[in-house]
Amino acid sequence: MAAVTVRTAAGILEPARCRIYPLESSAATVYILLLDYSRLCTCEEHGITIRPREVRGRSERAGELSLLQQFSGTFVKDVNLGVILVDTQFRLVDISELACTVLGIKRSLSINRCVDDIFQGVPKEHQLIQRTLLDGVLVRNHAVSWTNDRQRYELLMDSSLIRSGTGEIVGAYIIFKDVTNLRSLEQQVQRSDRLAMIGQIAAGTAHEIRNPLTSIKGFLQVLNRTFQQNGMEREEGYTDLMLAEIDRINELVGEFLLLSKPKHVSYDKIDVSAVLRDILPIINNQAVLHNVTIHYESVYQIPKIVADRELLKQVFINLCKNGIEAMIQGGTLTIIERIEYRERKVHVDIQDAGPGIPAFLIDKIFDPFFTTKENGTGLGLSVCQRIIHDIGGSVRVASKGYGTTFTVSLPFAPE
């Protein structure tokens, strides 16, 4: 406990005591100063300034303490880290702006409230701030995912206890860094490597597979016609089934070929709204079969992007089809266009009202051959991501218990 002097707005000097608590973290080094001065309500209200005085003859500490005061006063407010402080009653004492953004809460409505009350809608096992913090559970460089109502974040988190000079526990802290972009880049590189390998294999074997399939299909069609003419309905049904399976193999080979870089790509400046309007009749026909309605929100004079028109249609059709098929009991598929002028990007949100994607599966949905559909190939989303990445865009997914949103982000065309 250090002795300090506080000066009120009226110029009166009053003695007080001050404690310094270091917060150890791999992301940053922080010192928190707690002023014990019960005669005043708040420092801001009375215009208090703190002036350290000599403690046991060590006046050289005054300058250091003043610097720490300035640093601690601005750290939580300005630092580009998530900083969360809780007391022994598990009440939120302070929180940084980045932490508010990531957690989707307002600082003014959360300070001095119990953390359990702030996140009462989140299951305890999924809460970022756990009561085990106060039991001394230390975390260092722990990777964790968090999704608020708008976006999913990848975080690198540290946490520990705050102790007084006598070793008494007075609270706990969490410090985290948003590494979403870095994690996304790593996953993108890994997927691109896998897709490139699959594409090379597909390009070399596709023709070798299709040539015998063409011969088999031709002879089966002849047999099918013969059975039909002779009234052999059972045999005709067998050949119909075989022809359908051959068509399915051909479709699978076609998707393999899309994983390799398309040979005939025509990049041009296009209007995303025009592309979406072109596919709406196709999407509407699919929606009617599943008792789904389409809600489309367009933007007036949307900036143009550079892309291949047909490939972009394929991406939107695939994402919309997935959303429609996810709503087994029917519902509404919402397509929303957004413009982000600061990032110079066009965003297209495709939202369904289905059951959502479980948290343990959401990281795998873009992996080749991963599918939850009974007859799926697991290549649709991989192909979509490859197409969008090739034009400098990104595909992101968010799902929190109910419904899923795919966001396709595309950069503006150069002026």
C-alpha positions as a Markdown table, in Angstrom:
| # | Residue | x | y | z |
|---|---|---|---|---|
| 1 | Met | 0.0 | 0.0 | 0.0 |
| 2 | Ala | 1.5 | 3.3 | -1.1 |
| 3 | Ala | 0.7 | 6.7 | 0.4 |
| 4 | Val | -0.5 | 9.3 | -2.0 |
| 5 | Thr | -2.1 | 12.8 | -1.9 |
| 6 | Val | -5.3 | 13.6 | -3.9 |
| 7 | Arg | -6.2 | 17.2 | -4.9 |
| 8 | Thr | -9.9 | 18.0 | -5.2 |
| 9 | Ala | -11.3 | 20.6 | -7.6 |
| 10 | Ala | -11.4 | 23.0 | -4.7 |
| 11 | Gly | -7.6 | 22.7 | -4.4 |
| 12 | Ile | -7.8 | 20.8 | -1.0 |
| 13 | Leu | -5.1 | 18.1 | -0.5 |
| 14 | Glu | -6.3 | 14.9 | 1.2 |
| 15 | Pro | -4.3 | 11.8 | 2.2 |
| 16 | Ala | -5.2 | 8.5 | 0.6 |
| 17 | Arg | -3.8 | 5.0 | 0.1 |
| 18 | Cys | -3.1 | 3.3 | -3.3 |
| 19 | Arg | -2.5 | -0.3 | -4.2 |
| 20 | Ile | -0.8 | -1.4 | -7.5 |
| 21 | Tyr | -1.8 | -4.8 | -9.0 |
| 22 | Pro | 0.3 | -6.3 | -11.9 |
| 23 | Leu | -1.6 | -8.3 | -14.5 |
| 24 | Glu | 0.7 | -10.9 | -16.1 |
| 25 | Ser | -0.2 | -11.9 | -19.6 |
| 26 | Ser | 1.6 | -13.2 | -22.8 |
| 27 | Ala | -0.3 | -10.5 | -24.7 |
| 28 | Ala | 0.7 | -7.5 | -22.6 |
| 29 | Thr | 1.9 | -6.3 | -19.2 |
| 30 | Val | -0.7 | -4.2 | -17.3 |
| 31 | Tyr | -0.7 | -2.5 | -13.9 |
| 32 | Ile | -4.0 | -1.6 | -12.2 |
| 33 | Leu | -4.1 | 1.1 | -9.5 |
| 34 | Leu | -6.9 | 1.0 | -6.9 |
| 35 | Leu | -7.3 | 4.2 | -4.8 |
| 36 | Asp | -8.7 | 3.8 | -1.3 |
| 37 | Tyr | -10.4 | 7.2 | -0.7 |
| 38 | Ser | -13.8 | 6.7 | 0.7 |
| 39 | Arg | -14.6 | 10.4 | 1.4 |
| 40 | Leu | -15.3 | 11.1 | -2.3 |
| 41 | Cys | -17.8 | 9.5 | -4.6 |
| 42 | Thr | -16.0 | 9.6 | -7.9 |
| 43 | Cys | -12.7 | 11.1 | -9.1 |
| 44 | Glu | -14.4 | 12.6 | -12.2 |
| 45 | Glu | -17.1 | 14.3 | -10.2 |
| 46 | His | -14.7 | 16.1 | -7.9 |
| 47 | Gly | -11.9 | 16.7 | -10.3 |
| 48 | Ile | -9.4 | 14.7 | -8.3 |
| 49 | Thr | -5.7 | 14.5 | -9.4 |
| 50 | Ile | -3.3 | 12.1 | -7.8 |
| 51 | Arg | 0.1 | 13.2 | -6.7 |
| 52 | Pro | 2.4 | 10.5 | -5.3 |
| 53 | Arg | 4.5 | 11.5 | -2.3 |
| 54 | Glu | 7.6 | 10.0 | -0.8 |
| 55 | Val | 7.1 | 6.6 | 0.8 |
| 56 | Arg | 9.8 | 5.7 | 3.3 |
| 57 | Gly | 12.2 | 8.2 | 1.7 |
| 58 | Arg | 12.0 | 6.8 | -1.9 |
| 59 | Ser | 11.0 | 9.9 | -3.8 |
| 60 | Glu | 12.3 | 8.5 | -7.1 |
| 61 | Arg | 9.3 | 6.2 | -7.2 |
| 62 | Ala | 6.9 | 9.2 | -7.7 |
| 63 | Gly | 7.7 | 9.6 | -11.4 |
| 64 | Glu | 7.3 | 5.9 | -12.0 |
| 65 | Leu | 4.0 | 5.8 | -10.2 |
| 66 | Ser | 2.7 | 8.8 | -12.1 |
| 67 | Leu | 3.5 | 7.0 | -15.4 |
| 68 | Leu | 1.7 | 3.9 | -14.3 |
| 69 | Gln | -1.3 | 5.9 | -13.3 |
| 70 | Gln | -1.5 | 7.4 | -16.8 |
| 71 | Phe | -1.0 | 4.0 | -18.5 |
| 72 | Ser | -3.6 | 2.2 | -16.4 |
| 73 | Gly | -6.1 | 5.0 | -17.0 |
| 74 | Thr | -5.9 | 4.7 | -20.8 |
| 75 | Phe | -5.0 | 1.0 | -21.2 |
| 76 | Val | -8.5 | -0.5 | -20.9 |
| 77 | Lys | -10.0 | 2.2 | -23.0 |
| 78 | Asp | -7.6 | 2.4 | -25.9 |
| 79 | Val | -5.7 | -0.9 | -26.2 |
| 80 | Asn | -6.5 | -3.2 | -29.1 |
| 81 | Leu | -7.0 | -6.1 | -26.8 |
| 82 | Gly | -10.0 | -7.6 | -25.0 |
| 83 | Val | -9.6 | -6.8 | -21.3 |
| 84 | Ile | -12.1 | -8.0 | -18.7 |
| 85 | Leu | -11.8 | -7.5 | -14.9 |
| 86 | Val | -14.1 | -9.2 | -12.4 |
| 87 | Asp | -14.2 | -9.0 | -8.6 |
| 88 | Thr | -14.5 | -11.8 | -6.1 |
| 89 | Gln | -18.4 | -11.6 | -6.4 |
| 90 | Phe | -18.0 | -12.3 | -10.1 |
| 91 | Arg | -19.2 | -8.8 | -11.0 |
| 92 | Leu | -17.8 | -7.1 | -14.0 |
| 93 | Val | -15.5 | -4.3 | -12.8 |
| 94 | Asp | -14.2 | -3.0 | -16.1 |
| 95 | Ile | -14.1 | -4.1 | -19.8 |
| 96 | Ser | -12.4 | -2.7 | -22.9 |
| 97 | Glu | -14.1 | -1.6 | -26.1 |
| 98 | Leu | -12.8 | -4.5 | -28.1 |
| 99 | Ala | -14.2 | -7.0 | -25.5 |
| 100 | Cys | -17.6 | -5.3 | -25.7 |
| 101 | Thr | -17.5 | -5.6 | -29.5 |
| 102 | Val | -16.6 | -9.2 | -29.5 |
| 103 | Leu | -19.0 | -10.2 | -26.7 |
| 104 | Gly | -21.8 | -8.1 | -28.2 |
| 105 | Ile | -22.6 | -6.2 | -25.0 |
| 106 | Lys | -22.8 | -2.5 | -24.0 |
| 107 | Arg | -20.3 | -1.3 | -21.4 |
| 108 | Ser | -22.7 | 1.1 | -19.7 |
| 109 | Leu | -25.3 | -1.6 | -19.2 |
| 110 | Ser | -22.8 | -4.3 | -18.0 |
| 111 | Ile | -20.5 | -2.6 | -15.4 |
| 112 | Asn | -21.1 | -3.8 | -11.8 |
| 113 | Arg | -23.4 | -6.5 | -12.9 |
| 114 | Cys | -22.9 | -10.2 | -12.3 |
| 115 | Val | -21.3 | -11.9 | -15.3 |
| 116 | Asp | -24.0 | -14.7 | -15.0 |
| 117 | Asp | -26.7 | -12.1 | -15.5 |
| 118 | Ile | -25.0 | -10.4 | -18.5 |
| 119 | Phe | -24.7 | -13.8 | -20.3 |
| 120 | Gln | -27.8 | -15.5 | -19.0 |
| 121 | Gly | -28.9 | -16.5 | -22.5 |
| 122 | Val | -25.6 | -18.4 | -23.1 |
| 123 | Pro | -25.2 | -21.9 | -21.8 |
| 124 | Lys | -22.7 | -22.0 | -19.0 |
| 125 | Glu | -20.4 | -24.5 | -20.8 |
| 126 | His | -20.2 | -22.0 | -23.7 |
| 127 | Gln | -19.6 | -18.9 | -21.7 |
| 128 | Leu | -16.2 | -17.1 | -22.3 |
| 129 | Ile | -15.9 | -16.0 | -18.7 |
| 130 | Gln | -16.1 | -18.9 | -16.3 |
| 131 | Arg | -16.5 | -18.8 | -12.5 |
| 132 | Thr | -13.5 | -21.2 | -12.3 |
| 133 | Leu | -11.4 | -18.1 | -12.9 |
| 134 | Leu | -11.8 | -17.2 | -9.2 |
| 135 | Asp | -10.7 | -20.7 | -8.2 |
| 136 | Gly | -7.2 | -20.0 | -9.6 |
| 137 | Val | -7.6 | -21.8 | -13.0 |
| 138 | Leu | -4.8 | -20.2 | -15.1 |
| 139 | Val | -5.1 | -20.0 | -18.9 |
| 140 | Arg | -2.2 | -19.2 | -21.3 |
| 141 | Asn | -2.5 | -18.8 | -25.1 |
| 142 | His | -5.8 | -20.7 | -25.1 |
| 143 | Ala | -7.5 | -20.8 | -28.5 |
| 144 | Val | -11.3 | -20.3 | -28.2 |
| 145 | Ser | -14.2 | -19.5 | -30.6 |
| 146 | Trp | -16.9 | -17.0 | -29.8 |
| 147 | Thr | -20.0 | -16.1 | -31.8 |
| 148 | Asn | -22.2 | -13.1 | -31.2 |
| 149 | Asp | -25.4 | -12.4 | -33.1 |
| 150 | Arg | -23.4 | -10.9 | -36.1 |
| 151 | Gln | -20.0 | -12.5 | -36.4 |
| 152 | Arg | -17.8 | -15.4 | -35.3 |
| 153 | Tyr | -14.4 | -14.6 | -33.7 |
| 154 | Glu | -11.3 | -16.7 | -33.1 |
| 155 | Leu | -9.6 | -15.6 | -29.9 |
| 156 | Leu | -6.3 | -16.3 | -28.1 |
| 157 | Met | -6.9 | -15.9 | -24.4 |
| 158 | Asp | -5.0 | -15.5 | -21.1 |
| 159 | Ser | -6.5 | -15.3 | -17.6 |
| 160 | Ser | -5.4 | -15.3 | -14.0 |
| 161 | Leu | -6.1 | -14.0 | -10.5 |
| 162 | Ile | -5.5 | -10.5 | -9.1 |
| 163 | Arg | -3.9 | -10.6 | -5.6 |
| 164 | Ser | -3.3 | -7.9 | -3.0 |
| 165 | Gly | 0.1 | -7.3 | -1.5 |
| 166 | Thr | -0.8 | -9.8 | 1.3 |
| 167 | Gly | -1.6 | -12.5 | -1.3 |
| 168 | Glu | -5.4 | -12.1 | -0.8 |
| 169 | Ile | -7.5 | -12.7 | -4.0 |
| 170 | Val | -9.3 | -9.5 | -4.9 |
| 171 | Gly | -10.5 | -10.5 | -8.4 |
| 172 | Ala | -9.5 | -12.0 | -11.8 |
| 173 | Tyr | -8.8 | -10.8 | -15.3 |
| 174 | Ile | -9.1 | -12.1 | -18.9 |
| 175 | Ile | -7.0 | -10.7 | -21.7 |
| 176 | Phe | -7.6 | -11.9 | -25.3 |
| 177 | Lys | -6.5 | -11.0 | -28.8 |
| 178 | Asp | -8.7 | -11.3 | -31.9 |
| 179 | Val | -6.8 | -13.6 | -34.3 |
| 180 | Thr | -9.8 | -14.3 | -36.6 |
| 181 | Asn | -8.1 | -13.1 | -39.7 |
| 182 | Leu | -4.9 | -15.0 | -39.0 |
| 183 | Arg | -6.8 | -18.2 | -38.2 |
| 184 | Ser | -8.9 | -17.8 | -41.4 |
| 185 | Leu | -5.8 | -17.3 | -43.5 |
| 186 | Glu | -4.2 | -20.5 | -42.1 |
| 187 | Gln | -7.4 | -22.5 | -42.8 |
| 188 | Gln | -7.7 | -21.0 | -46.3 |
| 189 | Val | -4.1 | -22.0 | -47.1 |
| 190 | Gln | -4.7 | -25.5 | -45.8 |
| 191 | Arg | -7.9 | -25.9 | -47.8 |
| 192 | Ser | -6.3 | -24.5 | -50.9 |
| 193 | Asp | -3.5 | -27.1 | -50.7 |
| 194 | Arg | -6.0 | -29.9 | -50.3 |
| 195 | Leu | -8.2 | -28.6 | -53.1 |
| 196 | Ala | -5.2 | -28.1 | -55.4 |
| 197 | Met | -4.2 | -31.8 | -54.9 |
| 198 | Ile | -7.7 | -33.1 | -55.4 |
| 199 | Gly | -8.0 | -30.9 | -58.5 |
| 200 | Gln | -4.8 | -32.2 | -60.0 |
| 201 | Ile | -6.0 | -35.8 | -59.5 |
| 202 | Ala | -9.4 | -35.0 | -60.9 |
| 203 | Ala | -8.1 | -33.3 | -64.0 |
| 204 | Gly | -5.9 | -36.4 | -64.7 |
| 205 | Thr | -8.5 | -39.1 | -64.1 |
| 206 | Ala | -11.9 | -37.5 | -65.1 |
| 207 | His | -11.6 | -38.4 | -68.8 |
| 208 | Glu | -10.5 | -41.9 | -68.0 |
| 209 | Ile | -13.6 | -42.3 | -65.9 |
| 210 | Arg | -16.0 | -40.6 | -68.3 |
| 211 | Asn | -15.0 | -42.6 | -71.4 |
| 212 | Pro | -16.1 | -46.0 | -70.1 |
| 213 | Leu | -19.2 | -44.5 | -68.5 |
| 214 | Thr | -20.2 | -43.1 | -71.9 |
| 215 | Ser | -20.1 | -46.6 | -73.4 |
| 216 | Ile | -21.9 | -48.2 | -70.5 |
| 217 | Lys | -24.6 | -45.5 | -70.6 |
| 218 | Gly | -25.1 | -45.9 | -74.4 |
| 219 | Phe | -25.6 | -49.6 | -74.2 |
| 220 | Leu | -27.9 | -49.3 | -71.2 |
| 221 | Gln | -30.1 | -46.8 | -73.2 |
| 222 | Val | -30.4 | -49.3 | -76.0 |
| 223 | Leu | -31.4 | -52.1 | -73.6 |
| 224 | Asn | -33.8 | -49.8 | -71.9 |
| 225 | Arg | -35.5 | -49.0 | -75.2 |
| 226 | Thr | -35.7 | -52.7 | -76.0 |
| 227 | Phe | -37.3 | -53.6 | -72.7 |
| 228 | Gln | -39.8 | -50.8 | -73.1 |
| 229 | Gln | -40.8 | -52.0 | -76.6 |
| 230 | Asn | -41.2 | -55.6 | -75.4 |
| 231 | Gly | -43.2 | -54.6 | -72.3 |
| 232 | Met | -40.5 | -55.9 | -69.9 |
| 233 | Glu | -41.3 | -53.4 | -67.1 |
| 234 | Arg | -39.2 | -55.0 | -64.4 |
| 235 | Glu | -36.1 | -55.1 | -66.6 |
| 236 | Glu | -36.8 | -51.5 | -67.8 |
| 237 | Gly | -36.9 | -50.4 | -64.1 |
| 238 | Tyr | -33.5 | -51.9 | -63.5 |
| 239 | Thr | -32.0 | -50.1 | -66.4 |
| 240 | Asp | -33.6 | -46.8 | -65.3 |
| 241 | Leu | -32.0 | -47.2 | -61.9 |
| 242 | Met | -28.5 | -47.9 | -63.5 |
| 243 | Leu | -28.8 | -44.9 | -65.8 |
| 244 | Ala | -29.7 | -42.6 | -62.8 |
| 245 | Glu | -26.6 | -43.8 | -61.0 |
| 246 | Ile | -24.4 | -43.2 | -64.0 |
| 247 | Asp | -25.7 | -39.7 | -64.2 |
| 248 | Arg | -24.8 | -39.2 | -60.5 |
| 249 | Ile | -21.3 | -40.4 | -61.2 |
| 250 | Asn | -21.0 | -37.9 | -64.0 |
| 251 | Glu | -22.1 | -35.1 | -61.8 |
| 252 | Leu | -19.6 | -36.1 | -59.2 |
| 253 | Val | -16.8 | -36.1 | -61.8 |
| 254 | Gly | -18.0 | -32.7 | -62.9 |
| 255 | Glu | -17.6 | -31.4 | -59.3 |
| 256 | Phe | -14.1 | -32.8 | -59.1 |
| 257 | Leu | -13.2 | -30.9 | -62.3 |
| 258 | Leu | -14.4 | -27.7 | -60.7 |
| 259 | Leu | -11.9 | -28.1 | -57.9 |
| 260 | Ser | -9.1 | -27.7 | -60.4 |
| 261 | Lys | -8.7 | -24.1 | -61.7 |
| 262 | Pro | -11.4 | -23.6 | -64.5 |
| 263 | Lys | -9.8 | -23.3 | -67.9 |
| 264 | His | -12.4 | -21.0 | -69.4 |
| 265 | Val | -13.0 | -18.2 | -67.0 |
| 266 | Ser | -14.2 | -14.8 | -68.2 |
| 267 | Tyr | -13.6 | -12.1 | -65.6 |
| 268 | Asp | -15.6 | -8.9 | -66.1 |
| 269 | Lys | -17.1 | -6.1 | -64.2 |
| 270 | Ile | -20.5 | -7.3 | -63.1 |
| 271 | Asp | -23.5 | -6.1 | -61.0 |
| 272 | Val | -24.1 | -8.5 | -58.1 |
| 273 | Ser | -27.8 | -7.4 | -58.0 |
| 274 | Ala | -28.2 | -8.4 | -61.6 |
| 275 | Val | -26.7 | -11.9 | -60.9 |
| 276 | Leu | -29.0 | -12.4 | -57.9 |
| 277 | Arg | -32.1 | -11.4 | -60.0 |
| 278 | Asp | -31.1 | -13.9 | -62.7 |
| 279 | Ile | -31.1 | -16.8 | -60.3 |
| 280 | Leu | -34.2 | -15.8 | -58.4 |
| 281 | Pro | -36.6 | -17.8 | -60.7 |
| 282 | Ile | -34.4 | -20.9 | -60.2 |
| 283 | Ile | -34.3 | -20.4 | -56.4 |
| 284 | Asn | -38.1 | -19.8 | -56.2 |
| 285 | Asn | -38.9 | -23.0 | -58.0 |
| 286 | Gln | -36.7 | -24.9 | -55.5 |
| 287 | Ala | -38.3 | -23.1 | -52.6 |
| 288 | Val | -41.8 | -23.9 | -53.6 |
| 289 | Leu | -41.0 | -27.6 | -53.4 |
| 290 | His | -39.9 | -27.2 | -49.8 |
| 291 | Asn | -42.6 | -24.8 | -48.6 |
| 292 | Val | -40.0 | -22.0 | -48.3 |
| 293 | Thr | -40.5 | -18.3 | -49.2 |
| 294 | Ile | -37.8 | -16.1 | -50.5 |
| 295 | His | -37.2 | -12.6 | -49.0 |
| 296 | Tyr | -34.7 | -10.5 | -51.1 |
| 297 | Glu | -33.4 | -7.1 | -50.0 |
| 298 | Ser | -31.4 | -5.3 | -52.7 |
| 299 | Val | -29.3 | -2.2 | -52.7 |
| 300 | Tyr | -29.7 | 0.7 | -55.1 |
| 301 | Gln | -26.7 | 1.3 | -57.4 |
| 302 | Ile | -24.5 | -1.3 | -55.8 |
| 303 | Pro | -20.8 | -1.0 | -56.8 |
| 304 | Lys | -19.6 | -3.4 | -59.4 |
| 305 | Ile | -17.2 | -6.3 | -58.8 |
| 306 | Val | -14.8 | -8.3 | -60.9 |
| 307 | Ala | -15.9 | -12.0 | -61.3 |
| 308 | Asp | -17.0 | -14.7 | -63.7 |
| 309 | Arg | -20.8 | -14.2 | -64.0 |
| 310 | Glu | -21.6 | -17.9 | -64.4 |
| 311 | Leu | -19.3 | -19.1 | -61.6 |
| 312 | Leu | -20.8 | -16.4 | -59.3 |
| 313 | Lys | -24.3 | -17.7 | -60.2 |
| 314 | Gln | -23.2 | -21.2 | -59.2 |
| 315 | Val | -22.0 | -20.0 | -55.8 |
| 316 | Phe | -25.3 | -18.2 | -55.0 |
| 317 | Ile | -27.4 | -21.1 | -56.3 |
| 318 | Asn | -25.5 | -23.6 | -54.2 |
| 319 | Leu | -25.7 | -21.5 | -51.0 |
| 320 | Cys | -29.4 | -20.8 | -51.5 |
| 321 | Lys | -30.1 | -24.4 | -52.2 |
| 322 | Asn | -28.3 | -25.5 | -49.0 |
| 323 | Gly | -30.4 | -23.0 | -47.0 |
| 324 | Ile | -33.7 | -24.2 | -48.5 |
| 325 | Glu | -32.9 | -27.9 | -47.9 |
| 326 | Ala | -31.9 | -27.1 | -44.3 |
| 327 | Met | -35.5 | -25.9 | -43.5 |
| 328 | Ile | -37.2 | -29.2 | -43.4 |
| 329 | Gln | -40.4 | -27.7 | -41.9 |
| 330 | Gly | -40.4 | -24.7 | -44.3 |
| 331 | Gly | -39.5 | -21.2 | -43.5 |
| 332 | Thr | -38.0 | -18.1 | -45.0 |
| 333 | Leu | -34.7 | -17.8 | -46.9 |
| 334 | Thr | -33.5 | -14.2 | -46.7 |
| 335 | Ile | -31.0 | -12.7 | -49.2 |
| 336 | Ile | -29.6 | -9.3 | -48.2 |
| 337 | Glu | -27.2 | -7.1 | -50.1 |
| 338 | Arg | -24.9 | -4.8 | -48.0 |
| 339 | Ile | -22.2 | -2.3 | -49.0 |
| 340 | Glu | -19.1 | -1.6 | -46.8 |
| 341 | Tyr | -17.5 | 1.5 | -48.2 |
| 342 | Arg | -14.7 | 1.6 | -45.6 |
| 343 | Glu | -13.6 | -1.9 | -46.6 |
| 344 | Arg | -14.6 | -1.3 | -50.2 |
| 345 | Lys | -16.6 | -4.6 | -50.3 |
| 346 | Val | -20.0 | -5.8 | -51.3 |
| 347 | His | -21.5 | -8.3 | -48.9 |
| 348 | Val | -24.3 | -10.8 | -49.7 |
| 349 | Asp | -26.0 | -12.5 | -46.6 |
| 350 | Ile | -27.9 | -15.7 | -47.2 |
| 351 | Gln | -29.9 | -16.6 | -44.1 |
| 352 | Asp | -32.0 | -19.6 | -43.4 |
| 353 | Ala | -34.3 | -20.5 | -40.5 |
| 354 | Gly | -33.1 | -24.1 | -40.1 |
| 355 | Pro | -31.8 | -25.8 | -37.0 |
| 356 | Gly | -28.3 | -24.3 | -37.4 |
| 357 | Ile | -24.9 | -25.9 | -37.6 |
| 358 | Pro | -23.4 | -27.4 | -34.4 |
| 359 | Ala | -20.3 | -25.7 | -33.1 |
| 360 | Phe | -18.2 | -28.8 | -33.3 |
| 361 | Leu | -19.0 | -29.1 | -37.1 |
| 362 | Ile | -18.9 | -25.5 | -38.2 |
| 363 | Asp | -15.1 | -25.5 | -38.7 |
| 364 | Lys | -15.3 | -28.6 | -41.0 |
| 365 | Ile | -18.1 | -27.6 | -43.5 |
| 366 | Phe | -15.6 | -26.2 | -46.1 |
| 367 | Asp | -13.4 | -29.3 | -46.0 |
| 368 | Pro | -13.6 | -31.4 | -49.1 |
| 369 | Phe | -15.9 | -34.5 | -48.8 |
| 370 | Phe | -17.3 | -33.4 | -45.5 |
| 371 | Thr | -21.1 | -33.5 | -45.6 |
| 372 | Thr | -24.1 | -34.0 | -43.3 |
| 373 | Lys | -26.5 | -34.9 | -46.2 |
| 374 | Glu | -27.4 | -38.5 | -46.9 |
| 375 | Asn | -26.6 | -38.1 | -50.7 |
| 376 | Gly | -24.2 | -35.2 | -50.5 |
| 377 | Thr | -20.7 | -35.3 | -52.0 |
| 378 | Gly | -19.1 | -32.8 | -49.6 |
| 379 | Leu | -17.7 | -30.7 | -52.5 |
| 380 | Gly | -20.3 | -28.0 | -53.0 |
| 381 | Leu | -19.0 | -25.6 | -50.3 |
| 382 | Ser | -15.4 | -26.3 | -51.1 |
| 383 | Val | -16.1 | -25.4 | -54.7 |
| 384 | Cys | -17.9 | -22.2 | -53.7 |
| 385 | Gln | -15.0 | -21.1 | -51.4 |
| 386 | Arg | -12.5 | -21.8 | -54.2 |
| 387 | Ile | -14.4 | -19.7 | -56.7 |
| 388 | Ile | -14.8 | -16.7 | -54.3 |
| 389 | His | -11.2 | -16.9 | -53.1 |
| 390 | Asp | -9.9 | -16.8 | -56.7 |
| 391 | Ile | -11.5 | -13.3 | -57.1 |
| 392 | Gly | -10.1 | -12.0 | -53.8 |
| 393 | Gly | -13.3 | -12.5 | -51.7 |
| 394 | Ser | -14.3 | -14.6 | -48.8 |
| 395 | Val | -17.1 | -16.8 | -47.6 |
| 396 | Arg | -17.9 | -16.8 | -43.8 |
| 397 | Val | -20.5 | -18.7 | -41.9 |
| 398 | Ala | -22.3 | -17.9 | -38.6 |
| 399 | Ser | -24.7 | -20.2 | -36.7 |
| 400 | Lys | -25.8 | -19.8 | -33.1 |
| 401 | Gly | -28.4 | -22.4 | -32.2 |
| 402 | Tyr | -31.1 | -21.3 | -34.7 |
| 403 | Gly | -30.6 | -20.6 | -38.4 |
| 404 | Thr | -27.4 | -20.2 | -40.4 |
| 405 | Thr | -26.0 | -17.2 | -42.2 |
| 406 | Phe | -23.5 | -17.4 | -45.1 |
| 407 | Thr | -21.8 | -14.1 | -46.0 |
| 408 | Val | -20.1 | -13.7 | -49.3 |
| 409 | Ser | -17.8 | -10.7 | -49.4 |
| 410 | Leu | -16.5 | -9.4 | -52.7 |
| 411 | Pro | -14.1 | -6.5 | -53.3 |
| 412 | Phe | -15.1 | -3.5 | -55.4 |
| 413 | Ala | -13.9 | -3.4 | -59.0 |
| 414 | Pro | -10.9 | -1.1 | -59.5 |
| 415 | Glu | -11.9 | 2.3 | -60.7 |
